[in-house]
Amino acid sequence: MPSTVIRWFQYDPEKKRLEVGFRTGAVYAYLDLPPDVFEKMKSARSRGKFLNEEIKGKYPFEKTKDPSQT
């Protein structure tokens, strides 16, 4: 089921880095994310809800793209 919030996401298991592109154009990288958490996100019924409940606020992040700067 497509997400109403997330446009795309990709995970680098070596760096434990999850990048998430939002429909707003913003891109965030979540750092030190264990592979098992990413696997759970991939299979979650609602990836946006999973991101909000299981990743945001629990893992360090950085904003890599701000839509106002494009």
C-alpha positions in Angstrom: 0.0 0.0 0.0 1.5 3.4 -1.0 2.2 5.8 1.8 0.5 9.2 2.0 3.6 10.6 3.7 6.7 8.7 2.4 7.6 9.0 -1.3 10.7 6.7 -1.1 13.2 5.1 1.3 16.5 3.3 1.0 18.7 1.6 3.6 22.5 1.1 3.7 23.1 -1.9 6.0 26.9 -1.2 6.2 26.3 2.3 7.5 23.0 1.4 9.3 21.6 4.5 7.6 18.0 4.8 6.5 17.1 7.7 4.1 13.5 8.7 3.7 12.1 11.0 1.1 8.8 12.6 2.0 6.1 13.8 -0.3 6.9 17.3 0.8 10.3 17.0 -0.8 12.2 16.8 2.5 14.8 14.0 2.9 15.9 12.8 6.3 18.6 10.2 7.2 18.1 8.1 10.3 21.4 6.9 11.7 22.5 3.8 13.6 19.3 2.0 12.6 19.6 -1.7 13.1 18.8 -3.9 10.0 16.0 -5.7 11.9 14.2 -2.4 12.4 14.4 -1.7 8.7 13.1 -5.1 7.8 10.1 -4.5 10.1 9.5 -1.1 8.4 9.5 -2.8 5.0 6.9 -5.2 6.0 4.8 -2.8 8.1 1.2 -2.3 6.9 1.7 1.5 7.3 5.3 2.6 6.8 4.5 6.2 7.9 3.0 5.0 11.1 5.9 2.7 11.7 8.4 5.5 11.1 6.5 7.8 13.6 6.1 5.2 16.3 9.3 3.1 16.0 12.0 5.3 14.5 11.4 9.0 15.0 12.7 10.1 18.4 14.5 6.9 19.0 17.4 7.2 16.5 19.6 10.2 15.6 18.7 11.9 12.3 19.8 14.6 10.0 17.9 16.6 7.4 19.6 16.1 4.1 17.3 18.1 1.9 15.0 20.9 2.7 12.2 21.5 0.0 12.4 25.3 0.6 16.0 25.3 -0.7 15.2 23.7 -4.1 
